[in-house]
Each structure stands twice: as structure tokens, then as C-alpha cells.
Amino acid sequence: GGEVERALAMVDGVVLLVDASEGPLPQTRFVLRKALALDLPVILV
């Protein structure tokens, strides 16, 4: 968890790539929640 927070503290936004056949995985959801909590802009691809 701490690794994600440190990385998100250094960025201005997030580009989130989700595989159409697998959908969002648990780690993807975790990172998305953290990014939204920090009010970072998210681009979903």
C-alpha cells in the first residue's frame, strides 16, 4: 500500500488501462480508490 501512496504523491494525474476481457482487477480498484481520494484526474482507457 505504501508504494502506491508514494507513487501517487509524485504525479499530477493517472492513466488507467483496463483489459476489456478481464475487467478491473483488485489492485486496479485499489489504485483507483487511492487516486480518487487524492482528487487526481483519472483517464480511463
N, C-alpha and C positions, 0 to 999 in steps of 0.2 A: 504493500500500500504506500509506504513512504516514497518509494521510487516514482510512483505516478504523481504524487503531490509535488515532488521536486521538479519533475519534468514540466508539469503544467504551470508551475510558478515562473518558468522561463519563456513561455510562449504568449503570443497575442491572440491566438485562435487555434481551432482544432479542425482538421480534415479527417472525417471518419469514413473509412471504407468498409462496407458490409457486403459479404458474399451473398448473392441472391439465393443460392441454393441452400446454404446453411443458416442464413439469417444472423442476427446479432448473438454472439456468444457471451457467456457470463462476464468475461474480462472486458468485453466491449461495453456492456451495460455499466460496469463499474467505472470505467474511464469516462463514459458519457455523463454519468451522475456527478462525478467529481468536476468535470469541465463546466457543467451547467451550474453547479453550486458556486463556482468561481466567476460566474457571469461571462464566461468566454464565448465568443461567437463560434458556432459549430456549422460546418458544411458537411452534409451527408451525401456520400457518393455510393 
